[in-house]
Structure formats: structure tokens, C-alpha cells
Amino acid sequence: MAKVELKQPIVDEIKGHVAKSASIVLVDYRGLTVEQDTALRKALREAGVVYKVYKNTLLKRAFEGTDFAQLDGQLDGPTAVAFGIEDATAPARILSKFMKDAPALEFKAAVVEGTLYDVDGCKALASIPSREELISKLLGSLQSPITNFARVLKQIAEKNGEAAE
């Protein structure tokens, strides 16, 4: 069996992740301890992020013809890849949070919804709240005027109730 035939299932696996991903973040993971790596993988998995280490040549092959081919220039040295499937900013957010305690972990680049981001761009992406947080803030801001209006109506009703007595 040729080497290419052995590698094709791995390329197909990567293509499957790529097809479902809104974002991909590349990191250099050199220097992480086993405990740190295990904790990172758990946090990413819980957020619906697929985090794997593949050979750079296989990643390049899987990225061909997609928006993620923009990452080819960053595929050198040890590279771990985080596929943001459910939430486009989750990989950057979780990785960034983890980097505070594990400085050995470093951003390389990311593509989010077709746009390439460098290291600084990855850090900016990490500051974007999750979709759920944004929705809850929106609902909170929509609810606030209604709550205030209800309070005013209640005060008017109480005042009118006192006047009627």
C-alpha cells in the first residue's frame, strides 16, 4: 500500500472538520505539560471545539480550495489546530484564556468566516463574547425599559389607589 493511500483517510477526516468549521485557529503547543494539554483538550471539547495535532502537509492538502488555505504560510513547526464548529470565536477565546496559565501555548494564525487573522487578530477575536453572552446582553437591554415602564405604572397605580381612599 502506498503512503498516499495511508494518509488519505486522515486528509478526509480533516476535510470533514473543515467542511463543518466556521473558524480554524492554529497554535504552537511546544512546552505544554501533559496536565496542561489534557485540561486544554477537555475545555475545548466541552465548548464543541475539535482540537487535534496533524502533520502540516496533511493540513495543507485538506485546506486546498477552501478559505482555510490562507493558513498555509503558518503551517511550519509543531502545529495544533482548533476547529470552531458551533461557535466561531470559541477556539480563540478558550485558547487565549488558557494561555494566561500556560504561556508556552502561542497563537500562530486563524481564519474566521473567511478572514485571515494574525497573532494580534487572534487575541482580538478572543475578546469577543460568545453568541450566548451577546444574546443575553441584548435581552437584558431590551428587558430594562419594559421593567422600568412596569415600575412606573405600578407607582402610578399605587398613588392613584392612595388618592381614592
Secondary structure, DSSP 8 states (H G I E B T S, - for coil): --HHHHHHHHHHHHHHHHHH-SEEEEEE-TT--HHHHHHHHHHHHHTTEEEEE--HHHHHHHHTTSGGGGGGGG--SS-EEEEESS-TTHHHHHHHHHHTT-TT-EEEEEEETTEEE-HHHHHHHHTS--HHHHHHHHHHHHHHHHHHHHHHHHHHHHHHHHHH-
